[in-house]
Amino acid sequence: MPPIKTRLFTPGPVEIPVRVLRAMAVPQPHHRTEGFRETLKEVTSQLARLHGTQGEVFVLAASGSGAMEATVANLMAPREAALVVIAGKFGERWAEILKGFGVPFEALDVEWGHAVDPNRVAERLQARPELRAVFATHSETSTGSLHDARALARLCREQGRLLALDAITSVGVHELPQDEWGVDVVVCGSQKGLMVPPGLATVSLSPSARERIEGERLPRYYFDLRRYRKGIPTGDTPFTPPIPLVLALQEALAMIFDEGLPAVYERHRQVALATRAGARGMGLELFPRDPSHAVTVIRPPAGIDASAIIQHLRREHGMVVAGGQDRVKGEIVRIGHMGQYDAADIMSLMGALEDTLAALGHSVKPGAATAAAQAQLYPEPAPAPAERA
Ligand SMILES: *Cc1c(COP(=O)(O)O)cnc(C)c1O
């Protein structure tokens, strides 16, 4: 049966919930009005609540990379050096931005699919006191791995270094209490766990990093956070904000807090565990050693090309997943489940994956993946007391 709907299981942009779509479908308020200022103030304070910070959250009109660039430009002084943890494409992005700004940096390379060993970071910082800041990734979307943000934050604090964390696919997915863990800067984008279309990005500064954006820093104009700082208390922006996206983010944050943050994290965990169980159930190997709950990354069975799986899922099932980039192109399939995804989504995806692999010649017992996912999602109930006797 040909599909009549498209279902996104992408590592971003993700499916937009109906509530969020509806929030954008209104006559556009002007941004220099009391109503919109109130909206922006609410968005900013709810973002701070989501991040667990008493600091400041800056909302920028940009994709996630723009917020990464804003972080580098505003936090690094000329000639200051940094350490970059590179365990995938997004770790590489930090390095490219630093290179673009002429920041001297040292790269700590980690095998793709692995999380960095925090001891390696600690040792490197000890040996190189001139590395003033660490740029790292929490959930590395290109490999599906999760890094230990808490340990990285602890060791950076102990050694008096600044930690800037790309949390673009972990905010709203994994716990990341910024102030409690001591992460100085957290970067996020709208089109991943926040369930909003692309175009908004945020930089969250903990109170410890507040002063770091003042003084002589790298060249900055549009992303000069000092311009944004002035307007935060009143809901004003230095430039025209993408108004519909701000309305969308307001609604998405309301959805997250209506469900409750602990419930949101637990749902992502369940969905991720079920996806992994289903994949293993049909004999597939997971790519990451330390998997993130944002995206499940699998290796195709021997002899089957990742792109054939992606194509079949799209054409026959209307399901959109992603392939690998750069050095893992053709070698992996990335299945996103950030945002509004639940058990039913995963069950239908597993059915479609089984059909796809069978069609491509992989011998898979019908029901192997769905049964494994189902066992994870709906564990057998404990026997009733009468039956136990
Ligand atoms: C999506 C993503 C980004 C930013 O990509 P943009 O296309 O600029 O939004 C950065 N880091 C990670 C880990 C991501 O998943």
The ligand as an SDF file (V2000), in Angstrom:
LIG
                    3D

 15 15  0  0  0  0  0  0  0  0999 V2000
   21.8060   20.4320   14.0450 C   0  0  0  0  0  0  0  0  0  0  0  0
   23.0240   20.5850   14.8500 C   0  0  0  0  0  0  0  0  0  0  0  0
   23.8010   21.7530   14.8300 C   0  0  0  0  0  0  0  0  0  0  0  0
   23.4790   22.9940   14.0540 C   0  0  0  0  0  0  0  0  0  0  0  0
   23.1490   22.8530   12.7690 O   0  0  0  0  0  0  0  0  0  0  0  0
   22.3720   24.0250   12.0190 P   0  0  0  0  0  0  0  0  0  0  0  0
   22.1300   23.4260   10.6920 O   0  0  0  0  0  0  0  0  0  0  0  0
   23.2400   25.2050   11.9900 O   0  0  0  0  0  0  0  0  0  0  0  0
   21.1230   24.2870   12.8090 O   0  0  0  0  0  0  0  0  0  0  0  0
   24.9230   21.8120   15.6320 C   0  0  0  0  0  0  0  0  0  0  0  0
   25.2500   20.8000   16.4500 N   0  0  0  0  0  0  0  0  0  0  0  0
   24.5200   19.6830   16.5160 C   0  0  0  0  0  0  0  0  0  0  0  0
   24.9560   18.6080   17.4620 C   0  0  0  0  0  0  0  0  0  0  0  0
   23.3850   19.5320   15.7320 C   0  0  0  0  0  0  0  0  0  0  0  0
   22.6520   18.4150   15.8090 O   0  0  0  0  0  0  0  0  0  0  0  0
  1  2  1  0
  2  3  1  0
  2 14  2  0
  3  4  1  0
  3 10  2  0
  4  5  1  0
  5  6  1  0
  6  7  2  0
  6  8  1  0
  6  9  1  0
 10 11  1  0
 11 12  2  0
 12 13  1  0
 12 14  1  0
 14 15  1  0
M  END
$$$$
